[in-house]
Amino acid sequence: MNTVHTEQMKADIALVEETLKELLPYGEDVQRQARVIDAMRYSLEAGGKRIRPVLVMEFCRLCGGSVQTAMAPAAALEMIHTFSLIHDDLPAMDDDDYRRGRKSCHKEFDEATAILAGDALSIHAFSVIAEDAALDAEQKVRLMQVLGETSGYKGMIGGQIIDMENEQRDDVDLDNLRAMCAGKTGALIRCACRMGCIAASASEETIALADRYGACVGLAFQIVDDILDVTSTTEVLGKPVGSDEASHKTTFVTLMGIEEAQKLAKALTDEAIGILAQFDGSEFLTALTQDLLVRVK
């Protein structure tokens, strides 16, 4: 990214961070629930790339919407994403002790608290949209429908169960792997793009175009993740590397090799950038899409 785009990214992330803090406040009425709120905040405010909320904000802008209408759906989506990370790290799932460079939620607190923190974030996300004053009723219903579909059994959770089942199989092929990634990683990225358009009251044609972009970026994102699990370090990545091999997971690297996986990620990125060319003022998102391909964590 050039300096202008880097500053825009920083500004977007700062606005996301501020909004997340405002939407998960402490108060006298929840003092007895402080432990679960602490766990929710611990994971929600742990940083990360904030790609999903940024995509919500930027697609809203591209479609002529205001940042005010984008913030509730952006924050809600990040809550859903964070809930998924808390649960992914649990011993029953990936059993990871670190996330984003510090202890996983269940290691910082305990397993039961982590489960409840993830549950609470997944529910609070929908309240955030329902209670937002900047969105009209039709937008709220559509946003909650999209968020529910892409985070549930048809989307992220569905992808997670395929991923878990794949660990017990030795016949996973590219079609199966694409289906898993379309759910586990791609669904929420597509959701981000669609939610941004919905927050701007964009046309169905525009929403479909953004969805195509999200599908390309989501798959490329997962392929790069697979590559980094082999080529990066725990210190750089902020989470354990080599976990895919340790769990006997079939990945794009194990099926295609690093070089061919890189080529596929590049082709998907180029396709996504071609879609963005149909939007006026998409220079920032184009730069972000290019950066996601060459990211180091």
Backbone bond lengths (Angstrom), bond angles and torsions (degrees), N, CA, C in turn:
res aa  C-N    CA-C-N  psi(-1)  N-CA   C-N-CA  omega(-1)  CA-C   N-CA-C  phi
1 M - - - 1.461 - - 1.527 109.75 -
2 N 1.332 115.74 145.82 1.450 118.19 172.51 1.524 109.46 -80.97
3 T 1.330 116.53 177.98 1.465 121.13 -174.40 1.522 111.98 -60.44
4 V 1.329 116.73 -41.34 1.464 120.64 -179.08 1.520 110.58 -62.39
5 H 1.324 116.66 -45.61 1.458 120.36 -178.91 1.526 111.58 -68.98
6 T 1.326 116.74 -36.53 1.466 120.47 177.58 1.518 110.66 -62.53
7 E 1.334 116.29 -42.56 1.463 120.52 178.96 1.528 110.78 -66.11
8 Q 1.317 117.06 -36.91 1.458 120.11 177.72 1.523 110.79 -65.34
9 M 1.334 116.63 -41.18 1.454 120.78 178.22 1.527 110.31 -62.11
10 K 1.318 116.66 -44.40 1.472 120.80 179.08 1.529 110.85 -61.41
11 A 1.321 116.02 -41.42 1.466 120.23 -179.53 1.522 110.88 -65.66
12 D 1.332 116.83 -42.34 1.464 120.95 178.32 1.525 110.85 -61.72
13 I 1.328 116.11 -46.71 1.461 120.40 -178.40 1.524 110.63 -64.44
14 A 1.324 117.04 -40.74 1.463 120.42 178.73 1.523 111.14 -60.75
15 L 1.323 116.35 -39.92 1.458 120.78 178.90 1.526 110.87 -67.51
16 V 1.323 116.80 -38.14 1.464 121.06 176.13 1.529 110.15 -62.72
17 E 1.327 116.74 -47.58 1.463 121.04 -179.09 1.524 111.31 -59.37
18 E 1.319 116.17 -44.48 1.461 121.22 179.78 1.529 110.75 -62.69
19 T 1.320 116.29 -43.15 1.467 120.86 -178.85 1.521 111.17 -65.89
20 L 1.317 117.71 -41.65 1.464 121.05 179.34 1.522 111.33 -60.64
21 K 1.326 117.19 -40.97 1.463 120.81 179.02 1.527 110.85 -65.54
22 E 1.317 116.21 -39.59 1.459 120.24 -179.80 1.525 112.11 -67.54
23 L 1.321 116.13 -31.50 1.464 120.42 -174.95 1.524 113.39 -88.53
24 L 1.327 117.97 -2.99 1.456 121.18 175.73 1.527 108.97 -131.89
25 P 1.332 116.77 63.96 1.471 120.35 -174.90 1.525 112.68 -83.81
26 Y 1.322 114.90 157.18 1.451 120.31 168.19 1.533 107.74 -85.82
27 G 1.299 116.78 154.91 1.452 120.69 177.38 1.508 110.18 -161.29
28 E 1.319 115.91 164.35 1.456 120.13 -178.70 1.523 112.29 -60.93
29 D 1.329 115.98 -28.06 1.462 119.31 -176.68 1.525 113.38 -78.25
30 V 1.338 118.07 -7.12 1.472 120.44 -178.74 1.532 112.00 -127.43
31 Q 1.297 117.23 24.12 1.472 119.98 -178.82 1.524 111.82 -62.81
32 R 1.305 117.05 -35.27 1.465 119.84 -178.76 1.530 111.69 -72.28
33 Q 1.326 116.30 -17.65 1.468 120.59 179.59 1.530 111.83 -100.87
34 A 1.326 116.67 17.75 1.462 120.79 -172.19 1.528 112.99 -58.53
35 R 1.341 117.46 -34.23 1.466 118.67 -176.14 1.526 111.62 -64.49
36 V 1.325 117.00 -44.53 1.459 117.98 -179.38 1.523 110.83 -70.49
37 I 1.326 117.65 -33.86 1.463 120.42 176.33 1.526 110.10 -65.87
38 D 1.339 116.68 -40.25 1.469 120.19 175.66 1.521 110.78 -57.96
39 A 1.327 116.57 -42.58 1.470 120.67 -179.32 1.524 110.92 -68.60
40 M 1.330 117.21 -39.22 1.456 120.80 176.40 1.513 110.65 -61.33
41 R 1.324 116.11 -47.42 1.466 121.11 179.50 1.524 111.63 -64.76
42 Y 1.319 116.52 -40.75 1.460 121.03 -178.79 1.526 111.08 -54.51
43 S 1.319 115.55 -45.72 1.467 119.71 -178.80 1.519 112.22 -80.52
44 L 1.326 117.09 -38.99 1.455 120.92 -176.72 1.526 111.69 -68.11
45 E 1.320 116.86 -33.20 1.457 120.85 -175.99 1.528 112.43 -101.08
46 A 1.336 116.29 18.85 1.466 120.78 -177.60 1.518 113.03 -79.10
47 G 1.312 116.76 -0.02 1.462 119.82 179.84 1.511 111.28 94.51
48 G 1.316 115.85 -136.27 1.459 119.65 -174.29 1.513 110.17 99.95
49 K 1.313 115.22 177.13 1.470 120.12 -174.57 1.521 113.14 -77.67
50 R 1.327 117.37 -21.72 1.473 123.10 -179.53 1.532 111.26 56.82
51 I 1.311 117.05 33.09 1.458 121.18 -177.65 1.524 111.62 -62.23
52 R 1.313 116.48 -43.74 1.461 119.78 -175.32 1.525 113.05 -63.63
53 P 1.332 119.49 -51.21 1.468 118.07 177.24 1.522 113.40 -63.31
54 V 1.317 117.59 -33.69 1.463 120.24 177.02 1.526 110.28 -63.83
55 L 1.324 117.41 -39.90 1.464 120.50 177.90 1.539 110.48 -63.65
56 V 1.321 117.26 -39.17 1.465 119.72 176.36 1.524 109.90 -58.69
57 M 1.323 115.77 -49.72 1.463 121.08 -177.12 1.521 111.72 -62.40
58 E 1.319 116.54 -43.91 1.457 120.01 -173.75 1.529 112.38 -74.40
59 F 1.330 118.01 -36.73 1.455 118.35 176.40 1.527 110.95 -70.12
60 C 1.315 116.70 -31.25 1.467 119.56 174.17 1.526 109.97 -63.12
61 R 1.311 116.43 -43.94 1.467 120.79 178.79 1.529 110.88 -64.43
62 L 1.337 116.41 -44.15 1.464 120.04 -179.70 1.524 111.77 -59.13
63 C 1.323 115.48 -30.94 1.466 120.06 -177.89 1.526 112.56 -93.75
64 G 1.315 116.44 11.33 1.458 120.16 175.11 1.513 115.36 86.22
65 G 1.332 117.90 10.62 1.461 121.13 179.27 1.519 112.09 -86.51
66 S 1.316 115.44 172.50 1.466 120.98 179.54 1.524 109.84 -99.30
67 V 1.312 115.53 154.90 1.455 120.25 179.93 1.526 110.42 -64.46
68 Q 1.328 117.73 -26.87 1.461 120.77 -179.30 1.531 111.29 -62.37
69 T 1.334 116.80 -40.91 1.463 119.02 -179.82 1.526 111.96 -74.99
70 A 1.317 117.26 -17.37 1.465 120.75 -177.95 1.519 113.30 -86.65
71 M 1.341 118.10 -21.46 1.459 119.90 -168.29 1.523 113.87 -69.46
72 A 1.324 118.18 -41.86 1.468 118.93 179.94 1.532 111.58 -64.06
73 P 1.337 119.22 -49.69 1.465 118.03 176.90 1.524 113.16 -63.18
74 A 1.329 117.75 -34.46 1.468 120.66 178.06 1.521 110.57 -63.45
75 A 1.332 116.23 -45.53 1.465 120.62 179.99 1.527 111.02 -67.68
76 A 1.327 116.48 -41.14 1.464 120.44 179.71 1.528 111.07 -60.79
77 L 1.311 116.16 -42.06 1.463 120.37 179.80 1.524 110.95 -65.28
78 E 1.329 117.26 -39.06 1.465 119.65 178.48 1.523 111.06 -67.14
79 M 1.316 117.21 -31.69 1.467 120.45 175.29 1.524 110.76 -65.66
80 I 1.323 116.74 -43.29 1.460 120.33 177.02 1.527 110.56 -62.42
81 H 1.329 116.65 -44.59 1.463 120.49 178.86 1.528 110.83 -60.62
82 T 1.331 117.05 -43.57 1.461 120.91 -179.54 1.526 111.10 -65.76
83 F 1.323 116.82 -40.53 1.474 120.22 175.51 1.525 110.04 -56.57
84 S 1.331 117.01 -41.93 1.464 119.93 -178.47 1.526 111.35 -66.35
85 L 1.333 117.25 -35.79 1.463 120.71 179.39 1.523 110.96 -68.87
86 I 1.339 116.67 -41.91 1.468 120.40 177.61 1.521 110.18 -57.06
87 H 1.322 116.38 -47.43 1.462 120.47 -177.64 1.529 111.81 -73.24
88 D 1.328 117.76 -34.90 1.471 120.49 177.36 1.528 111.61 -59.44
89 D 1.329 116.22 -35.85 1.461 120.71 -175.63 1.526 113.67 -78.26
90 L 1.315 117.85 -11.34 1.460 121.76 -176.35 1.529 111.89 -62.70
91 P 1.331 117.23 153.34 1.470 120.28 178.69 1.523 113.82 -54.96
92 A 1.317 118.08 -31.92 1.462 121.20 -179.47 1.520 112.83 -73.68
93 M 1.323 116.63 -14.21 1.464 121.36 -179.47 1.528 109.40 -111.41
94 D 1.366 116.33 -107.83 1.469 119.21 -176.20 1.526 113.13 -85.25
95 D 1.338 116.40 -16.59 1.469 121.70 178.17 1.534 111.79 55.15
96 D 1.337 116.01 52.42 1.466 121.57 179.03 1.526 110.28 -101.75
97 D 1.333 115.35 134.84 1.461 120.50 -177.51 1.519 113.26 -87.16
98 Y 1.339 116.88 -17.50 1.466 120.17 -176.62 1.524 111.39 -130.51
99 R 1.319 114.28 147.49 1.457 122.12 178.49 1.527 107.43 -148.51
100 R 1.331 116.45 128.26 1.457 122.34 178.41 1.529 112.00 54.97
101 G 1.350 115.27 37.47 1.450 120.56 172.89 1.514 115.56 83.12
102 R 1.339 118.09 5.30 1.463 119.19 175.97 1.524 109.02 -144.24
103 K 1.340 115.92 177.29 1.450 119.84 -174.12 1.525 111.83 -58.88
104 S 1.337 115.99 141.89 1.452 120.84 173.45 1.524 109.33 -62.48
105 C 1.321 115.72 160.56 1.462 120.34 -175.85 1.531 111.64 -57.12
106 H 1.337 117.46 -42.19 1.464 119.06 -177.06 1.524 112.30 -72.37
107 K 1.328 117.76 -17.72 1.457 121.44 175.86 1.526 111.19 -86.58
108 E 1.323 117.04 -34.73 1.462 121.02 179.18 1.536 110.55 -74.99
109 F 1.321 116.94 -35.25 1.462 121.51 179.61 1.534 108.37 -111.38
110 D 1.290 117.80 -100.64 1.465 123.24 173.29 1.521 106.88 -162.54
111 E 1.321 116.48 169.73 1.450 120.07 -172.07 1.531 112.42 -63.92
112 A 1.315 117.34 -43.75 1.464 120.42 -178.81 1.524 111.32 -63.79
113 T 1.326 116.98 -42.74 1.458 120.54 179.30 1.524 110.69 -64.45
114 A 1.329 117.01 -38.77 1.465 120.65 179.14 1.525 110.50 -63.58
115 I 1.321 117.25 -42.70 1.469 120.50 178.43 1.527 109.99 -59.99
116 L 1.322 116.45 -46.16 1.464 120.65 -178.77 1.525 111.50 -67.59
117 A 1.324 117.54 -36.43 1.467 120.85 177.98 1.525 110.38 -63.69
118 G 1.336 116.52 -42.54 1.458 119.99 177.12 1.521 111.43 -64.52
119 D 1.322 116.03 -44.45 1.460 120.35 177.55 1.529 110.87 -58.00
120 A 1.328 115.64 -46.65 1.463 120.58 -176.51 1.523 111.57 -63.92
121 L 1.324 117.76 -39.52 1.461 120.85 177.86 1.522 111.13 -65.19
122 S 1.331 116.97 -39.22 1.462 119.90 -178.72 1.522 111.60 -65.33
123 I 1.333 116.99 -31.94 1.457 121.23 179.38 1.526 111.14 -82.69
124 H 1.322 116.01 -41.57 1.467 120.78 -178.07 1.527 111.12 -61.92
125 A 1.308 117.13 -30.15 1.468 121.14 -179.43 1.526 111.37 -55.70
126 F 1.319 116.51 -41.22 1.462 120.27 -177.74 1.533 111.17 -74.47
127 S 1.323 116.38 -32.51 1.466 119.52 174.87 1.515 111.01 -64.63
128 V 1.319 116.40 -37.66 1.465 121.02 179.88 1.527 110.78 -59.18
129 I 1.316 117.03 -43.68 1.464 120.57 178.37 1.529 110.60 -69.79
130 A 1.319 116.57 -45.54 1.466 120.97 -175.97 1.525 112.19 -61.47
131 E 1.331 117.16 -33.34 1.459 121.14 -174.25 1.529 113.99 -95.01
132 D 1.331 117.30 0.12 1.462 119.64 -175.50 1.529 111.44 -74.40
133 A 1.325 115.61 133.98 1.466 120.98 -176.45 1.524 113.33 -83.28
134 A 1.332 117.53 -17.07 1.466 120.57 -175.73 1.526 113.17 -83.91
135 L 1.336 117.39 -14.76 1.461 121.72 -177.18 1.524 110.06 -103.40
136 D 1.338 115.40 146.21 1.461 117.64 175.51 1.532 109.25 -88.37
137 A 1.331 115.92 172.13 1.469 121.08 -173.66 1.526 112.18 -60.97
138 E 1.322 116.47 -41.14 1.462 120.03 -179.41 1.521 111.31 -64.01
139 Q 1.327 116.71 -42.21 1.464 120.41 177.76 1.524 111.01 -62.64
140 K 1.321 116.60 -43.45 1.467 120.72 -178.71 1.522 111.37 -59.77
141 V 1.326 116.44 -46.80 1.467 120.28 -179.82 1.527 110.49 -61.60
142 R 1.315 116.56 -44.84 1.471 120.59 -178.71 1.525 110.75 -65.73
143 L 1.306 117.55 -42.75 1.464 121.51 -179.73 1.525 111.25 -63.79
144 M 1.327 116.52 -43.38 1.465 119.48 -179.87 1.523 111.13 -68.29
145 Q 1.328 116.72 -34.78 1.462 120.08 177.46 1.523 111.06 -64.23
146 V 1.320 115.99 -46.17 1.468 120.82 179.56 1.525 110.72 -64.77
147 L 1.330 117.18 -43.56 1.459 120.97 -178.79 1.532 110.69 -65.45
148 G 1.333 116.65 -41.70 1.457 119.63 178.97 1.514 112.87 -65.07
149 E 1.330 116.08 -42.47 1.464 120.35 -178.97 1.523 111.89 -66.23
150 T 1.322 117.35 -44.82 1.466 120.44 -175.03 1.532 113.27 -78.58
151 S 1.326 117.64 -18.67 1.460 118.99 177.86 1.521 112.57 -97.21
152 G 1.326 118.58 -12.21 1.456 122.00 -175.90 1.515 114.74 -92.56
153 Y 1.330 115.76 -151.51 1.462 120.26 -172.90 1.525 113.18 -67.59
154 K 1.354 117.06 -20.94 1.458 119.15 176.51 1.529 112.28 -83.35
155 G 1.314 116.61 -12.73 1.460 120.43 -174.07 1.515 113.31 -126.40
156 M 1.350 115.84 -112.91 1.459 121.60 -172.49 1.525 113.15 -59.54
157 I 1.331 117.43 -49.35 1.463 119.85 -178.69 1.526 110.51 -66.78
158 G 1.318 116.39 -37.79 1.459 119.54 175.51 1.516 111.91 -60.78
159 G 1.334 116.56 -40.99 1.462 120.18 177.09 1.513 112.46 -64.71
160 Q 1.329 116.17 -35.47 1.464 120.66 179.23 1.526 111.93 -65.80
161 I 1.328 116.94 -40.33 1.464 118.68 -179.83 1.529 110.45 -69.31
162 I 1.334 117.07 -35.76 1.472 119.48 175.28 1.532 109.61 -62.99
163 D 1.329 116.14 -42.03 1.466 121.39 179.60 1.525 110.78 -60.58
164 M 1.323 116.43 -44.14 1.466 120.38 179.78 1.532 111.22 -64.73
165 E 1.334 115.98 -42.22 1.470 119.24 179.78 1.524 111.34 -67.11
166 N 1.333 116.00 -33.30 1.467 119.74 -179.79 1.527 112.44 -63.78
167 E 1.330 116.69 -26.00 1.460 120.23 -179.95 1.526 111.23 -65.19
168 Q 1.342 116.07 -21.40 1.467 120.32 -178.70 1.524 111.92 -99.16
169 R 1.340 116.49 5.73 1.467 120.33 -175.78 1.526 110.66 -115.53
170 D 1.317 115.40 153.66 1.462 120.48 174.97 1.527 111.08 -120.11
171 D 1.352 115.97 15.10 1.462 119.89 -178.32 1.530 112.21 -123.11
172 V 1.330 116.62 25.14 1.465 120.63 -179.58 1.529 109.52 -69.90
173 D 1.339 116.20 126.39 1.458 120.00 178.99 1.532 110.18 -112.79
174 L 1.326 116.45 -177.82 1.458 120.73 -175.77 1.527 112.55 -63.85
175 D 1.317 116.98 -37.67 1.461 119.37 179.10 1.525 110.90 -62.63
176 N 1.323 115.98 -43.13 1.459 120.44 178.29 1.527 110.39 -63.87
177 L 1.321 115.72 -42.67 1.463 120.96 -178.10 1.530 110.99 -65.99
178 R 1.314 116.76 -40.33 1.468 120.57 177.14 1.532 110.74 -62.68
179 A 1.339 116.38 -41.72 1.461 120.41 179.50 1.524 110.79 -63.42
180 M 1.322 116.28 -41.83 1.461 120.13 178.30 1.521 111.24 -62.51
181 C 1.330 116.18 -46.72 1.458 120.70 -178.07 1.521 112.16 -68.11
182 A 1.332 116.75 -34.15 1.463 120.53 177.80 1.518 110.46 -60.62
183 G 1.340 116.26 -31.07 1.451 119.85 177.26 1.515 112.75 -87.70
184 K 1.307 116.58 -59.35 1.463 120.77 -170.84 1.522 113.32 -62.48
185 T 1.315 117.38 -43.55 1.459 121.58 -177.62 1.520 112.30 -108.48
186 G 1.315 116.30 -45.86 1.456 120.23 -171.83 1.508 115.16 -70.68
187 A 1.338 117.82 -31.10 1.463 120.12 -173.41 1.518 112.15 -60.87
188 L 1.326 117.99 -45.02 1.469 119.60 -178.18 1.524 112.07 -74.23
189 I 1.326 117.90 -27.11 1.461 119.63 175.49 1.522 109.94 -71.51
190 R 1.318 117.15 -42.60 1.463 119.84 173.33 1.521 110.54 -61.24
191 C 1.317 116.01 -41.26 1.458 121.52 178.39 1.529 110.80 -57.63
192 A 1.314 116.82 -43.50 1.467 121.08 -179.70 1.523 111.01 -58.57
193 C 1.311 116.20 -46.25 1.467 120.79 -178.50 1.527 110.83 -64.96
194 R 1.311 116.02 -43.55 1.465 120.01 179.72 1.521 111.61 -66.79
195 M 1.332 117.10 -41.53 1.460 120.49 -179.05 1.526 111.60 -63.84
196 G 1.328 116.55 -37.59 1.458 119.42 176.96 1.516 112.03 -61.38
197 C 1.325 115.81 -41.66 1.467 120.59 178.20 1.524 111.31 -66.98
198 I 1.327 116.51 -42.42 1.467 120.73 -179.80 1.523 110.52 -63.65
199 A 1.331 116.83 -39.11 1.467 120.93 179.22 1.524 111.55 -64.45
200 A 1.335 116.58 -20.16 1.466 121.24 178.12 1.529 111.57 -102.24
201 S 1.343 117.15 6.64 1.472 122.37 -178.63 1.529 111.68 56.43
202 A 1.330 116.09 43.34 1.461 121.34 -179.50 1.525 110.63 -75.09
203 S 1.325 115.92 165.97 1.460 121.71 -179.73 1.524 110.72 -73.31
204 E 1.343 115.27 162.80 1.460 120.34 178.05 1.526 111.17 -62.67
205 E 1.321 116.22 -35.61 1.471 120.31 178.35 1.524 110.98 -62.82
206 T 1.326 116.24 -40.62 1.462 120.85 179.64 1.523 110.78 -68.73
207 I 1.322 116.36 -41.21 1.466 120.37 178.10 1.528 110.21 -61.15
208 A 1.324 117.04 -42.03 1.465 120.96 179.12 1.526 111.48 -63.81
209 L 1.331 116.58 -38.24 1.459 121.18 178.59 1.533 110.49 -65.04
210 A 1.325 115.70 -44.71 1.461 120.31 177.83 1.520 111.16 -63.16
211 D 1.325 116.62 -36.04 1.460 121.48 178.48 1.527 110.82 -63.68
212 R 1.309 117.26 -41.14 1.466 121.37 176.89 1.523 110.85 -62.21
213 Y 1.317 115.49 -43.23 1.467 119.40 176.77 1.535 109.88 -58.88
214 G 1.333 116.07 -47.01 1.455 120.24 -178.60 1.511 113.08 -61.73
215 A 1.326 116.86 -36.37 1.461 120.57 178.73 1.525 110.97 -63.86
216 C 1.316 116.43 -41.87 1.471 120.70 178.57 1.521 111.12 -65.82
217 V 1.318 116.31 -47.73 1.465 120.95 -177.99 1.529 110.75 -65.51
218 G 1.336 116.27 -40.29 1.460 119.52 -179.41 1.512 112.71 -61.07
219 L 1.321 116.80 -42.93 1.458 120.38 179.73 1.525 110.94 -70.03
220 A 1.328 116.55 -42.66 1.464 119.65 177.20 1.522 110.93 -61.30
221 F 1.322 116.56 -39.12 1.476 121.75 179.72 1.526 110.51 -59.74
222 Q 1.332 117.18 -44.95 1.457 120.80 -179.33 1.524 111.36 -68.13
223 I 1.317 117.22 -38.06 1.465 119.76 178.39 1.525 110.36 -62.44
224 V 1.337 116.46 -43.86 1.464 119.94 177.57 1.524 110.36 -62.90
225 D 1.344 117.64 -39.33 1.464 121.13 175.44 1.530 111.02 -57.54
226 D 1.329 116.26 -44.00 1.464 120.62 179.58 1.530 110.76 -62.10
227 I 1.312 115.93 -40.13 1.468 120.66 179.78 1.529 110.47 -66.47
228 L 1.333 116.32 -44.50 1.460 120.36 -178.61 1.525 111.99 -65.09
229 D 1.327 117.45 -30.53 1.463 120.11 178.38 1.527 111.53 -63.76
230 V 1.326 115.65 -20.44 1.465 121.17 178.99 1.522 111.74 -98.91
231 T 1.341 116.56 -37.15 1.466 120.07 -169.40 1.523 114.40 -101.46
232 S 1.329 118.71 -16.56 1.463 120.72 -174.54 1.529 110.92 -94.43
233 T 1.330 115.89 -171.55 1.463 122.50 176.48 1.523 109.39 -125.48
234 T 1.321 115.29 160.16 1.465 119.81 179.12 1.517 111.28 -60.76
235 E 1.351 116.43 -36.99 1.474 120.83 -178.37 1.525 111.14 -64.86
236 V 1.313 117.43 -40.99 1.464 121.32 -178.99 1.524 110.59 -76.60
237 L 1.319 116.91 -42.90 1.464 121.61 -172.95 1.526 112.77 -77.71
238 G 1.338 116.92 -26.52 1.459 119.99 -179.67 1.514 113.97 82.07
239 K 1.335 116.87 5.12 1.457 122.97 176.63 1.520 106.93 -152.30
240 P 1.326 118.24 163.31 1.467 119.64 -176.17 1.527 112.54 -60.51
241 V 1.329 116.53 136.89 1.462 121.06 172.87 1.530 108.08 -97.23
242 G 1.319 114.88 162.31 1.454 119.25 -179.60 1.506 114.15 77.91
243 S 1.357 116.58 6.66 1.461 119.58 -177.59 1.523 111.65 -69.67
244 D 1.334 116.90 -30.42 1.469 119.54 178.95 1.529 110.81 -63.35
245 E 1.312 116.07 -45.85 1.466 120.09 179.65 1.523 110.71 -66.24
246 A 1.350 115.93 -40.86 1.468 119.88 -179.37 1.523 111.36 -63.34
247 S 1.337 116.38 -32.00 1.468 120.97 179.98 1.520 112.51 -91.03
248 H 1.337 116.00 3.77 1.471 122.16 -179.24 1.526 111.65 59.65
249 K 1.322 115.96 37.66 1.456 120.38 -179.99 1.519 110.93 -82.16
250 T 1.313 114.66 140.77 1.457 120.20 170.72 1.523 107.43 -85.76
251 T 1.329 117.12 126.05 1.459 122.28 -178.57 1.525 108.88 -127.36
252 F 1.316 115.34 176.07 1.462 118.76 176.46 1.526 110.80 -63.56
253 V 1.314 117.17 -29.30 1.468 120.51 178.19 1.521 110.52 -70.86
254 T 1.332 117.12 -43.77 1.468 118.73 -178.87 1.522 111.92 -69.20
255 L 1.329 117.37 -29.88 1.465 120.21 179.80 1.519 113.14 -84.58
256 M 1.352 116.85 -35.76 1.461 120.35 -170.91 1.520 114.02 -114.07
257 G 1.318 116.35 -20.25 1.458 119.26 -170.45 1.522 109.57 87.30
258 I 1.313 116.74 158.88 1.464 121.11 -175.34 1.522 111.91 -63.01
259 E 1.328 117.71 -44.87 1.469 121.04 -175.52 1.524 111.94 -63.08
260 E 1.328 117.49 -46.50 1.467 120.07 -179.69 1.521 111.35 -69.65
261 A 1.336 116.81 -34.19 1.462 120.17 176.45 1.520 110.42 -64.31
262 Q 1.313 116.96 -40.19 1.462 120.90 177.17 1.526 111.21 -63.06
263 K 1.310 116.63 -39.35 1.470 120.95 179.15 1.528 110.69 -64.05
264 L 1.326 116.59 -41.52 1.462 120.29 179.78 1.528 110.46 -66.40
265 A 1.320 117.10 -42.85 1.470 120.66 178.03 1.523 110.46 -61.31
266 K 1.326 117.28 -38.83 1.464 121.74 178.53 1.527 110.70 -66.13
267 A 1.329 117.44 -42.02 1.469 121.03 -179.64 1.524 110.60 -64.78
268 L 1.325 117.21 -41.22 1.460 121.12 178.03 1.526 111.20 -65.80
269 T 1.316 116.12 -38.60 1.469 120.99 178.39 1.525 110.12 -64.54
270 D 1.323 116.70 -44.00 1.467 120.55 178.45 1.530 111.06 -61.64
271 E 1.329 116.60 -39.27 1.466 120.24 178.28 1.529 110.37 -64.99
272 A 1.324 116.43 -41.62 1.466 120.64 178.99 1.519 111.34 -62.83
273 I 1.317 116.57 -41.48 1.470 120.87 179.63 1.522 110.37 -66.83
274 G 1.325 116.86 -35.26 1.460 120.22 175.80 1.519 111.85 -62.87
275 I 1.323 116.54 -37.12 1.466 120.52 177.21 1.533 109.98 -67.26
276 L 1.322 117.22 -41.73 1.464 120.84 179.84 1.523 112.11 -61.70
277 A 1.328 116.24 -28.45 1.474 119.89 -179.55 1.524 111.95 -61.25
278 Q 1.322 116.83 -17.89 1.463 120.94 178.83 1.529 112.37 -83.54
279 F 1.336 116.98 -4.60 1.462 122.44 176.65 1.522 109.19 -105.80
280 D 1.325 117.40 131.56 1.460 120.60 174.64 1.535 109.71 -71.10
281 G 1.324 115.60 139.08 1.460 120.38 175.79 1.513 114.50 74.69
282 S 1.341 117.14 30.50 1.465 120.39 -175.57 1.532 113.24 -96.11
283 E 1.319 117.77 19.98 1.470 120.60 -175.79 1.534 112.00 -60.46
284 F 1.332 116.25 -42.57 1.464 118.71 -178.97 1.529 111.30 -63.84
285 L 1.328 117.43 -47.02 1.455 119.99 179.84 1.523 112.01 -65.22
286 T 1.320 116.87 -32.49 1.461 120.32 176.11 1.525 110.17 -63.52
287 A 1.327 116.38 -45.26 1.469 120.73 178.33 1.523 110.96 -63.70
288 L 1.334 116.90 -41.27 1.463 120.70 178.82 1.521 110.43 -63.40
289 T 1.320 117.53 -42.30 1.464 121.67 -179.90 1.524 110.88 -62.08
290 Q 1.320 116.34 -41.48 1.469 120.58 177.42 1.528 110.72 -64.59
291 D 1.326 117.09 -40.25 1.461 121.29 -179.21 1.532 112.14 -65.99
292 L 1.320 116.79 -35.05 1.463 119.96 179.62 1.531 111.72 -62.23
293 L 1.335 115.97 -29.67 1.463 119.95 -179.96 1.513 111.57 -70.26
294 V 1.320 117.34 -34.88 1.466 121.15 -173.96 1.534 112.19 -107.92
295 R 1.334 117.47 15.20 1.456 120.69 -178.45 1.532 110.33 -64.62
296 V 1.319 114.87 157.38 1.464 120.17 -179.23 1.529 111.86 -109.94
297 K 1.350 115.76 -1.22 1.465 118.44 176.66 1.512 109.93 -157.63
